Amino acid sequence: MAVLVSVIVGNGIAFAVWTAPRFSTRLRAVGGSASIESVRGRVEPSLQLVRDTYGRLGEADADLRSFRDLLTSTSGGSELLGMLGEAG
C-alpha cells in the first residue's frame, strides 16, 4: 500500500512540476489565436517590405537579362568576351 501511495504522490508531483506548466503554455499559445489581428498588424509591415524588396529584385533580374541579351545579340559571344578581356 505504501508503494502505491508513493507512486500516486510521485505522479502528482511530476504532473505539478513537469506536465502542468507545459500544458498551460500550450493553452496560452492556442488561446493566443484570438489576437490574430494584432499579430497580423505587427507582421504585415515586414511582409510588405519583403514583397517590395522581392519585386525590385525581380525587376533588376529582368533588366539584367535584357541587358545581357542586348549585349550578346549586338556583338557575337566571342567578340564580347574579347572586348571584356581587353577592357579589363
Stockholm file with secondary structure:
# STOCKHOLM 1.0

chainA/1-88         MAVLVSVIVGNGIAFAVWTAPRFSTRLRAVGGSASIESVRGRVEPSLQLVRDTYGRLGEADADLRSFRDLLTSTSGGSELLGMLGEAG
#=GR chainA/1-88 SS CHHHHHHHHHHHHHIIIIIHHHHHHHHHHHHGGGGHHHHHHHHHHHHHHHHHHHHHHHHHHHHHHHHHHHHHHHSCHHHHHHHHHHHC
#=GC SS_cons        CHHHHHHHHHHHHHIIIIIHHHHHHHHHHHHGGGGHHHHHHHHHHHHHHHHHHHHHHHHHHHHHHHHHHHHHHHSCHHHHHHHHHHHC
//
